[in-house]
Amino acid sequence: MAASPSTARALNDRLALRLLQQEGPLTAGQLKQLTGLSRPTVADLVERLTAAGLIGMVGEAGEQRRGPNAKLYGIVADRAHLAALDVRTEGVAVLVSDLVGEVLAEAALPITGDAGTGPAVEQAVNLVERTLKEAGADRLHTVGIGAPGLIDPASGELRDSTGLPEWHRRLVAALQERLPEARVSVENETNLAALAEQRDGAARGRDTFVLLWLGHGTGAAVILDGVLRRGASGGTGEIGFLPVPGTSGLPSATDCEGGFHSLVGAGAVAQLAESYGVVTEPEESPAGAVRAAVAADVPGAAGARFLDALADRVTVGVASLVALLDPGHVVLGGEVGQAGGEALAGRVRERLAAMSPLPADVRASSLGGGAVLRGALLTARDRAQDELFGPGGAAPGQKSSPSGV
């Protein structure tokens, strides 16, 4: 059954908007070529989307050819402003962008454990408001938050987790109260990092892969057949609780001590580095020890032997993920994965090939410490664009004008 003229127009508008999202500014001729639509149809949709305030002329193309230059059309970037937050146990980072994702302002703030729940929430919210003001915006359309812990798949809320500050859970409600017009959502930090790596990083273009998070905490994000898998309770990827050899016991329902976290968590990595004589300044994180080892990665040296031992441990978890999921691709993320780079990823890749019959490429994160913020921004941008563009690309309340299809 053929689509009605209004449905066809809506589909054409949506297709054009998606292309402008993905490709950036385009001429009407380029839209015609990419969509396969006729010239009159493209002219009509450009007129409709311009009238709706969704796209506008942003420049000209063809400056080096004779005749009039072709107009370049792009999404109206200041139609909405977005915020992305990376919430950690020790602080929060925030950025504000326009609708196409260009960062306008960013800031970070340490929040100590003794700040108290109320003051910590107030500091974080104030940081968002200051960054919004610095960006020259007066309101936020969408806020995306990345945080450690489990997300309830039914409510979309951050679940109460042992060892995580209470202000994390209170922050979402506080932001919604202070920014009532904004759409606020929270997602697990590892999941957001994986989405960013898939879009722009070490897993770009892959429909199936696993991101192993190696940092203060230990976790994994699983993307299978293009879908982020959360599980029945939101706990897919809680690999820190995985029972593994080489630990002092077994994990419990409330404590991952004795699980994989005991081998590769921040404390374990710091102890391992010290045992090999890889010493850093007291204020340095375990990732600092890994960076020092990479810088001194000479066969037989302490740094190389430490990286070998760390790779042995990491491979235990990677091999388990590969045996269960057969993802074909594993990204090492988090502070330790980023610090280890190819020196650590290459070692894990070699050990995995000897341990598992299933092939899997192991790569270090290419987005590093910005992966969570990048993922939060991408999800906020997608949500805002989907809402503003609507199922057919027309603005809310905007009626499409009659035109050919």
C-alpha positions as CSV (number, residue, x, y, z in Angstrom):
1,M,0.0,0.0,0.0
2,A,1.5,3.3,-1.1
3,A,2.1,6.0,1.6
4,S,-0.1,9.0,1.7
5,P,1.3,12.3,0.5
6,S,1.6,13.6,4.1
7,T,3.3,10.4,5.3
8,A,5.7,10.6,2.4
9,R,6.6,14.2,3.1
10,A,7.2,13.3,6.7
11,L,9.5,10.5,5.8
12,N,11.4,12.7,3.3
13,D,11.8,15.4,6.0
14,R,13.1,12.9,8.5
15,L,15.6,11.5,6.0
16,A,16.9,14.9,5.1
17,L,17.3,15.8,8.8
18,R,19.2,12.6,9.5
19,L,21.5,13.3,6.7
20,L,22.2,16.8,8.0
21,Q,22.9,15.3,11.4
22,Q,25.3,12.8,10.1
23,E,27.0,14.7,7.2
24,G,26.8,18.3,8.4
25,P,25.7,21.2,6.1
26,L,24.6,20.1,2.6
27,T,23.4,21.9,-0.5
28,A,20.0,21.1,-2.0
29,G,21.9,19.3,-4.8
30,Q,23.7,17.1,-2.3
31,L,20.5,16.3,-0.6
32,K,19.0,15.3,-3.9
33,Q,21.9,13.0,-4.6
34,L,22.0,11.4,-1.1
35,T,18.2,10.9,-0.8
36,G,17.4,10.0,-4.4
37,L,14.5,12.4,-4.4
38,S,13.5,14.7,-7.2
39,R,14.7,18.3,-7.4
40,P,11.1,19.8,-6.7
41,T,10.6,17.4,-3.8
42,V,14.0,18.5,-2.2
43,A,13.1,22.1,-2.8
44,D,9.8,21.6,-1.0
45,L,11.3,19.9,2.0
46,V,14.0,22.5,2.3
47,E,11.3,25.2,2.4
48,R,9.2,23.3,4.9
49,L,12.2,22.6,7.3
50,T,13.3,26.2,7.0
51,A,9.9,27.5,7.8
52,A,9.7,25.2,10.8
53,G,13.0,26.7,12.1
54,L,14.8,23.4,12.0
55,I,17.3,24.2,9.3
56,G,18.8,27.4,7.9
57,M,21.4,28.6,5.4
58,V,24.8,28.4,7.0
59,G,27.0,29.3,4.1
60,E,27.7,28.7,0.4
61,A,29.5,26.0,-1.5
62,G,31.2,26.0,-4.9
63,E,33.2,29.2,-4.4
64,Q,35.7,28.2,-7.0
65,R,33.3,27.5,-9.8
66,R,31.6,30.0,-12.1
67,G,28.1,31.1,-11.6
68,P,26.1,31.5,-8.3
69,N,27.3,29.6,-5.3
70,A,24.9,26.9,-4.0
71,K,23.4,27.5,-0.6
72,L,24.5,25.3,2.3
73,Y,21.8,24.2,4.7
74,G,22.4,23.0,8.2
75,I,20.5,22.2,11.4
76,V,19.8,25.4,13.4
77,A,22.3,24.8,16.2
78,D,20.9,27.2,18.8
79,R,17.4,25.7,18.6
80,A,18.2,23.9,21.8
81,H,21.1,23.5,24.3
82,L,22.2,20.3,25.9
83,A,24.3,19.4,29.0
84,A,26.3,16.3,29.6
85,L,27.6,15.3,33.1
86,D,30.2,12.7,34.1
87,V,29.5,12.0,37.8
88,R,32.3,10.3,39.8
89,T,32.8,9.4,43.4
90,E,35.2,12.3,43.8
91,G,33.6,14.9,41.7
92,V,31.6,15.9,38.6
93,A,32.5,17.2,35.1
94,V,30.0,19.0,32.9
95,L,29.8,20.4,29.4
96,V,27.1,22.4,27.6
97,S,26.6,22.2,23.8
98,D,24.3,23.3,21.1
99,L,21.9,21.0,19.2
100,V,24.5,19.7,16.8
101,G,26.9,18.9,19.6
102,E,29.4,21.7,19.4
103,V,30.8,22.3,23.0
104,L,30.2,25.8,24.1
105,A,31.5,25.6,27.7
106,E,32.8,23.0,30.1
107,A,34.0,22.7,33.7
108,A,34.8,20.2,36.4
109,L,34.6,20.3,40.2
110,P,36.0,18.0,42.9
111,I,33.5,17.0,45.6
112,T,35.0,15.5,48.7
113,G,33.5,12.6,50.6
114,D,32.9,14.7,53.7
115,A,31.0,17.4,51.9
116,G,27.6,15.9,52.9
117,T,24.8,14.9,50.6
118,G,23.0,18.3,50.5
119,P,26.0,20.5,50.0
120,A,27.4,18.0,47.4
121,V,24.2,18.2,45.4
122,E,24.1,22.0,45.6
123,Q,27.7,22.2,44.4
124,A,27.0,20.0,41.4
125,V,23.8,21.8,40.4
126,N,25.5,25.2,40.8
127,L,28.3,24.0,38.5
128,V,25.7,23.1,35.8
129,E,24.0,26.5,36.1
130,R,27.3,28.4,35.9
131,T,28.4,26.4,32.8
132,L,25.1,27.1,31.2
133,K,25.5,30.8,31.8
134,E,29.1,30.7,30.5
135,A,27.8,29.0,27.3
136,G,25.5,32.0,26.7
137,A,22.3,29.9,27.0
138,D,19.3,30.6,29.2
139,R,17.8,27.1,29.4
140,L,18.5,23.4,28.7
141,H,16.5,21.1,26.6
142,T,18.1,17.8,27.6
143,V,20.6,16.7,30.2
144,G,22.4,13.4,30.0
145,I,24.2,12.0,33.0
146,G,26.8,9.3,33.3
147,A,27.3,7.7,36.7
148,P,28.7,4.6,38.3
149,G,26.1,2.0,39.5
150,L,23.1,0.2,38.2
151,I,20.3,1.8,36.3
152,D,16.8,0.3,37.1
153,P,15.5,-0.8,33.6
154,A,11.9,-0.2,34.7
155,S,12.2,3.3,36.1
156,G,15.4,4.5,34.4
157,E,16.7,5.7,37.8
158,L,20.1,5.1,39.5
159,R,19.7,2.3,42.0
160,D,21.0,2.5,45.5
161,S,24.4,0.9,45.4
162,T,26.8,0.1,48.3
163,G,29.9,2.3,48.3
164,L,28.5,5.0,46.1
165,P,27.8,8.5,47.5
166,E,24.1,9.3,48.2
167,W,24.4,12.6,46.4
168,H,24.6,10.7,43.1
169,R,21.0,9.5,43.4
170,R,19.8,12.9,44.7
171,L,21.4,14.8,41.9
172,V,18.9,13.8,39.2
173,A,15.9,15.0,41.2
174,A,17.7,18.2,42.1
175,L,18.5,19.0,38.5
176,Q,14.9,18.3,37.5
177,E,13.7,20.6,40.2
178,R,16.0,23.5,39.3
179,L,15.7,23.0,35.5
180,P,12.0,22.1,35.2
181,E,11.9,22.4,31.4
182,A,14.9,20.1,30.9
183,R,14.6,16.4,30.1
184,V,17.0,14.7,32.5
185,S,18.2,11.1,32.2
186,V,20.9,9.0,33.8
187,E,22.9,6.1,32.4
188,N,25.7,3.9,33.6
189,E,29.1,5.4,32.9
190,T,30.4,2.3,31.2
191,N,27.5,2.0,28.9
192,L,27.9,5.6,27.8
193,A,31.6,5.1,27.2
194,A,30.8,2.1,25.0
195,L,28.2,4.1,23.0
196,A,30.8,6.8,22.5
197,E,33.5,4.3,21.4
198,Q,31.0,2.8,19.0
199,R,30.1,6.1,17.4
200,D,33.5,7.8,17.4
201,G,36.2,5.6,18.9
202,A,37.9,2.2,19.0
203,A,34.6,0.3,18.2
204,R,33.5,2.6,15.4
205,G,31.1,0.8,13.0
206,R,30.9,-2.4,15.1
207,D,27.5,-3.8,16.0
208,T,28.8,-6.3,18.5
209,F,31.6,-5.7,21.0
210,V,32.3,-5.4,24.7
211,L,33.9,-2.5,26.6
212,L,35.8,-3.6,29.7
213,W,36.0,-0.7,32.2
214,L,39.2,-0.7,34.3
215,G,39.3,2.1,36.7
216,H,38.3,2.9,40.3
217,G,35.6,0.3,39.7
218,T,35.4,-2.6,37.3
219,G,32.6,-3.3,34.9
220,A,31.7,-4.0,31.3
221,A,29.3,-2.7,28.7
222,V,27.8,-5.2,26.2
223,I,26.5,-4.3,22.8
224,L,25.2,-7.2,20.8
225,D,23.7,-6.8,17.3
226,G,23.7,-3.0,17.7
227,V,21.7,-3.1,20.9
228,L,23.0,-2.1,24.4
229,R,22.2,-5.0,26.7
230,R,21.1,-4.1,30.2
231,G,19.7,-7.4,31.5
232,A,16.6,-8.1,33.6
233,S,17.8,-6.0,36.6
234,G,20.1,-3.6,34.8
235,G,23.2,-5.6,35.9
236,T,24.6,-6.8,32.6
237,G,28.4,-6.3,32.7
238,E,28.8,-6.4,36.5
239,I,32.0,-8.4,35.9
240,G,33.6,-7.2,39.1
241,F,31.6,-9.9,40.9
242,L,32.8,-12.6,38.5
243,P,34.4,-15.5,40.5
244,V,37.9,-16.0,39.2
245,P,41.0,-17.9,40.2
246,G,43.8,-16.0,41.9
247,T,41.8,-14.3,44.6
248,S,41.5,-14.9,48.3
249,G,37.9,-16.1,48.3
250,L,34.5,-15.6,46.6
251,P,32.5,-12.4,46.2
252,S,29.2,-11.9,48.0
253,A,25.9,-10.3,47.0
254,T,27.0,-7.1,48.6
255,D,30.8,-7.1,48.1
256,C,32.8,-7.9,45.0
257,E,35.9,-8.7,47.1
258,G,37.1,-12.0,45.9
259,G,35.7,-11.4,42.4
260,F,37.5,-10.1,39.3
261,H,37.5,-6.7,40.9
262,S,40.1,-8.0,43.4
263,L,42.5,-8.6,40.5
264,V,42.1,-5.4,38.5
265,G,40.4,-2.8,40.7
266,A,42.3,0.3,41.6
267,G,43.6,-1.0,44.9
268,A,44.8,-4.3,43.3
269,V,46.6,-2.5,40.5
270,A,48.3,-0.2,43.0
271,Q,49.5,-3.1,45.1
272,L,50.6,-5.0,42.0
273,A,52.6,-2.0,40.8
274,E,54.3,-1.6,44.1
275,S,55.3,-5.3,44.2
276,Y,57.2,-4.8,41.0
277,G,58.8,-1.6,42.2
278,V,56.8,0.7,40.0
279,V,56.5,3.7,42.3
280,T,54.7,6.9,41.6
281,E,53.8,10.0,43.7
282,P,51.4,9.3,46.6
283,E,48.7,11.4,45.0
284,E,49.0,9.6,41.7
285,S,46.2,7.1,40.9
286,P,46.9,3.5,39.8
287,A,46.6,4.8,36.3
288,G,49.7,6.9,37.0
289,A,51.6,3.7,37.8
290,V,50.4,2.1,34.5
291,R,51.5,5.2,32.6
292,A,54.9,5.1,34.3
293,A,55.3,1.4,33.3
294,V,54.3,2.1,29.7
295,A,56.9,4.9,29.5
296,A,59.6,2.4,30.8
297,D,58.4,-0.6,28.8
298,V,61.7,-2.2,28.2
299,P,62.0,-6.1,28.1
300,G,63.1,-7.3,31.5
301,A,62.6,-4.0,33.2
302,A,60.2,-3.6,36.2
303,G,57.7,-1.7,34.2
304,A,57.4,-4.4,31.5
305,R,57.1,-7.2,34.1
306,F,54.4,-5.2,35.9
307,L,52.5,-4.8,32.6
308,D,52.9,-8.6,31.9
309,A,51.4,-9.4,35.3
310,L,48.6,-6.9,34.9
311,A,47.8,-8.3,31.4
312,D,47.6,-11.8,32.9
313,R,45.0,-10.6,35.3
314,V,43.0,-8.6,32.7
315,T,42.9,-11.6,30.3
316,V,41.1,-13.7,32.9
317,G,38.1,-11.4,32.7
318,V,38.4,-10.8,29.0
319,A,38.5,-14.6,28.3
320,S,35.3,-15.1,30.3
321,L,33.5,-12.4,28.4
322,V,34.7,-13.8,25.1
323,A,33.6,-17.4,26.0
324,L,30.1,-16.2,27.0
325,L,29.4,-13.6,24.3
326,D,31.8,-14.2,21.4
327,P,31.8,-10.4,20.7
328,G,34.8,-10.5,18.3
329,H,36.0,-7.1,19.7
330,V,37.0,-5.9,23.2
331,V,37.8,-2.3,24.1
332,L,39.8,-1.6,27.3
333,G,38.4,1.6,28.8
334,G,38.5,3.4,32.1
335,E,41.5,5.1,33.6
336,V,43.7,2.0,33.7
337,G,42.7,0.8,30.2
338,Q,43.4,4.3,28.8
339,A,46.8,4.5,30.6
340,G,47.8,1.1,29.4
341,G,47.1,1.9,25.8
342,E,48.4,-0.5,23.1
343,A,51.1,-1.7,25.5
344,L,48.5,-3.3,27.7
345,A,45.9,-4.1,25.0
346,G,48.6,-5.9,22.9
347,R,49.6,-8.1,25.8
348,V,46.0,-9.0,26.5
349,R,45.4,-9.7,22.8
350,E,48.3,-12.2,22.7
351,R,47.3,-14.0,25.9
352,L,43.7,-14.2,24.8
353,A,44.7,-15.8,21.5
354,A,46.5,-18.6,23.5
355,M,43.7,-19.0,26.0
356,S,40.5,-18.8,23.9
357,P,39.4,-20.7,20.7
358,L,37.2,-17.7,19.8
359,P,38.9,-14.9,18.0
360,A,38.6,-11.4,19.4
361,D,40.5,-8.2,18.8
362,V,41.5,-6.3,21.9
363,R,42.0,-2.5,21.6
364,A,42.6,0.4,24.0
365,S,40.0,3.1,24.2
366,S,40.7,5.9,21.7
367,L,38.5,8.4,23.5
368,G,40.2,8.1,26.9
369,G,38.9,10.0,29.8
370,G,36.4,11.9,27.8
371,A,34.4,8.8,26.7
372,V,31.7,9.1,29.4
373,L,31.0,12.8,28.7
374,R,31.1,12.1,25.0
375,G,28.5,9.3,25.4
376,A,26.3,11.4,27.6
377,L,26.4,14.2,25.1
378,L,25.6,11.9,22.2
379,T,22.6,10.4,24.0
380,A,21.3,13.8,25.0
381,R,21.7,15.1,21.5
382,D,19.9,12.1,19.9
383,R,17.1,12.5,22.4
384,A,16.7,16.2,21.8
385,Q,16.8,15.9,18.0
386,D,14.3,13.0,18.0
387,E,11.9,15.1,20.1
388,L,12.4,18.4,18.2
389,F,12.3,16.8,14.7
390,G,9.4,14.5,15.5
391,P,8.5,11.4,13.6
392,G,8.6,13.3,10.4
393,G,10.9,16.2,11.1
394,A,8.3,18.9,11.6
395,A,8.5,21.1,14.6
396,P,5.8,20.5,17.3
397,G,2.6,22.2,16.2
398,Q,4.0,22.9,12.7
399,K,1.8,21.7,9.8
400,S,3.5,20.6,6.7
401,S,2.5,22.7,3.7
402,P,1.1,20.9,0.7
403,S,3.8,19.8,-1.8
404,G,4.7,17.2,-4.3
405,V,6.2,13.9,-3.1
